[in-house]
Amino acid sequence: KLANVSETKLMKCWEGLGYYSRARNLKRTAKKIISEFNGDLPSTIEELKTLPGIGDYTSRAIMAIAFNKPIIPLDGNVERVLKRVFFLKNANEISKDNIINKKSFFGKSNRSSDYAQAIMEIGALICKPANPLCFECPISKNCRSFKKNDFEITSKNKFNKIKYFEANIYQNQNKYLLIKNSKFKFLNNLLIFPMKEVEKNKFKISLNKKINIKMSNMDMKIILNKKNKLIKIKNSYLVDKKNIKDLILPSFTKKIFNSVSNYL
C-alpha cells in the first residue's frame, strides 16, 4: 500500500510531523524493496544502506532489532551512556569514531534484538541527560562517572543557523495565494507563502510585522508583507481561509497563517 499511495494522501497522513523528506523516502524505499528485493527487506547493512534515507545508524538498528544480529546501533542515548561509562570529557574524546570504538564495552548477547533495545532504553530511561537514575542502572559499577559523582555531559556545541526571510501575503478578502515550494531545500514541494531570503539589515530596518519560526536546524526570522492585489505566479494556488484545515500544509505555513490572521 505504501509503495502505491499517492503523494497527496501520504503528505496528508504525515502532516504536522515535519521532516517531510522522510515520508517521501519511506515511499521510495517501499517501491525499491518491491522492485529490487522481491518485497523482502534486505538483510545486510550494505543492502539496507542502498535504500533511500537509510544510513549507518538506521541500517544497524534494523540489523539488530529486526534480524537479531549482534550489532549495537549508536543513537544519542547509547552515546550518552558510553560518554559517562568512560568519563569522556575532552573534545577529542567525544568524536564519533572514538565513541564507536567504545561499543565493545557492551559485549554481545544471543538475544541481540532485545539486548540492543535494552541498551538504548538504559540511555532513554535511566542514564538520562539530567538526574540519571544510577542506583537503578545495571552497569553503574563499571561507570567512571558514577564513581566520580560527575555526570555532566560534554557535547559539541550546536547552534541553529539564523536566516532572514521576507514573505509576501497576497490576500483578497478570505483568499490567500500560496506556491508549491521548489526554491528552498526545506519543505520541498509543499505549499508556502511566496518568500525570499533577505539580508539581516533589511530585516532589522523593516517596519512590517515580524515573526520567528524555529525549524530543526534553523531559526527563521520572517518579515510579513501584506499585498492586497493577487498576482499570477507559477505553481501558485488560491486558498480559501475556511478550507485551510482540509489542505496538506506544513506547520510552517500554518504558523504564518495564524500570525496573519492575528495581524492583517
N, C-alpha and C positions, 0 to 999 in steps of 0.2 A: 504493500500500500504506500509506503513512504517513497519508494522509487517512482511511483506514478502520480503522486499527489501534485496538484497544480501549485505553482509558487504563491498564488493568491491565498489559497487555503492554508498553505504551510506558514506563510507570514502572519496570517490571522491567528493561527494556533500559537505562534511564537511571540505574538505581540506583547510588548512591555518587558520582555526578558532581557533585552539588549543583546549585544554580540550576534547580530543577525547573520553574519557570515557563518556562524556555527550551524544554523538551521540549513543554510544552503549546502554546507559541506556534508551534513547528515544525509541529505537527499542524494548528493553526488556520490557519496560513499555507498549508499544502498544500491544505486544503479550500477556502480562498478563491481560490487560484490556479486550481483546477478549476472552481469555480462562477462566478467573475467574469472570468477571463482565459483561458478555454478550455484550461487545462492548461499554458499557457506562462508562464514567469517574466516579469514586467513588465520593460520595458527603459528606463524613465525613473526618475530619482530620486524624482519626485513620486509615481509609482505604487508604487514599491518601499516608500516610507515609509507607505503605507496598509496594508501587511501587518503582522500582529501581531509585535511585538518588533523590528522593523527601524527603526532611527533614522538619523541623519545619517552616522555612520561606516560602518555596515554597508551602507547603500544606495550610498555612494560606492565602497566596496570591491567590491561586486558589479558596479557600472558599469565600473570599471577592469579587474577581473580576468576577469569573465565576458563582458563586452560590449566589451572592448578600447577603452574610451573614455578620452580624455586627462584623467583625474581622479586626483589623489593623495589617497588616504584618509589621514586623520590619526590614526594609532594612537599608542600610547605610545612605540614605537620611533622612528617618524618625528619625533614631537615632541622626543624627546631629541636627535636629530641636528640639528634646527633650533636648539634651545637652544644647542648647542655651536658650530655654524657661526656664529651671530650673537652668541655670547657673551652670552646673556640671563641676567642675574643678579638684577635687582630684581623685586620682587613685581609691579609694574605691567607689567613687560616680559613676564612669563610667563603673562599672561592668555590664555585660549583664542582670543579674537578676534585678538589681536596675532600669535600663532603661526600662525593660519590665514592671515593676510595675508602671512606669510613664505614660504608654499609655492611662490610663483612662482620662488623660487631654483632649484628643481629643473627648471624648464622643462618641455618636452614631448618626446614620442617617438612615432614611428609604431607602435611596439610597446608600446602603453600598458599592456597586461596585464603583460608581462614587466618593464616599467620600474617600475610601481607596486610589484610584488613585490620587485624588486631594491632599491628604496629602503627598503622595510620590512626587508629582510634585512641591509642595511648597519647599521641600528639594532640588529637582533637579534644579529648575529654579529660585527660589527666595532666599532661605536660602542656598546660595552657600558656598562652603568651604572658598573661599576668596571673599571679596567685596559683601556681601549679600545685596539684594535689599529691605531693611527693610521698606521703605516707600511704597512699593507695597505689603507688607505682610499683610494678613488679620488677623493675630494673634499677630502682633507686640506689641499691647497694653498690652498683657499678658506676654511679653517676658522679662525676667530679664536681659538677655544680652543686649537687646536693651536699656533698662532703664539705664544700667551701661556703655553703649557705649563700651563694651568689647566683641568682637566676636571670639576671638581666641579659637580654639577647642583643648582641651586636649585629647590625644589619647594614647593608649598603643603603645609603640614603637614596630614596627615590622621590623625585619631585615631578608632579604633573606639569606638563607644558601649559603655559598661559598663552592663549591665542585670542585675537580680537576679530570680530565679525560685524558686518552690517547686514541686517535682514530687512527686506522691503515687504511691507504688509499691504498688498494690493487688496482693497476691500471696496465692495459696492453693496450697501445695505448688509445683508447677512451672508453674503458670498465672499469667499476668500480664494486667492489664487495660490496654488501650490505647484511645485515642479517635481518631477522624478529626478532624484539626485544622481548625477553622473560626474559631477565636478570634484567632489571630495571623496576620499577613501572611506571615511566614516559614514555610516548609514547609506551605503551604496545602493542605488536603485529603489530607495524608499522616498516617500513624499516629504518634502521640506518646504519652507518658505524660500523664495529666491534670496540668495545671500552671497556675500563675497568676503574674503579675508581683508582686513584693513590694518594699517599701522597703529601702534599704541597711541601715538599722539592724536590721531583722528578720533579715536575712542574717547580720549580724555577731554577734548575740547567740544565734543558734540553735546548739545543741549537736549537732545531727544531722550526718550525713555531708554534705560539700560537695564539689562538683566544678566545674571550669571547662571550658567548651567555647567554642572560637573559631569564629565564622562569618565570612562575607565582610566584613561591616561592623559586627560586634557581638561583644563579649566577654560571654559569658553565665556568670554565677555562680549555681549551682543548689543549693538545699537538697534532699536526698533524704529524704522522709518515708515510712517503711515502714508499710503498712497491712495487717494480717493478714486482714481481712474484706473480701470482694469486695462491691461495691455496684453498683446499676444506674445507668448514666449514658447519656444519649442519644448515639447514634452510637459506642458502645463495642464492643470486641471482646475476647474472651478468647483469649490467645495462649499456646500451649504452648512452653516453652523449647526443646524439641527441634526445633520446626518453624520457629524464627526464621530460619534460613538460607534457607528457601523463601519467606519473605514479602517484600513490597516495603516495605522500611524505609529511611528516610533514615539517613545516617551518624550524625546527631544522636541518633536513638533507639538505634542500636546502641551508641554510646558510653555512654549511660546504662545499657543492659543490661549492658555489660561492668563498669561500676562497681558495679552492683547485685550482680552475680554474685560480685565480689571482696569485697563488704562485708556484704550482708544474709544 
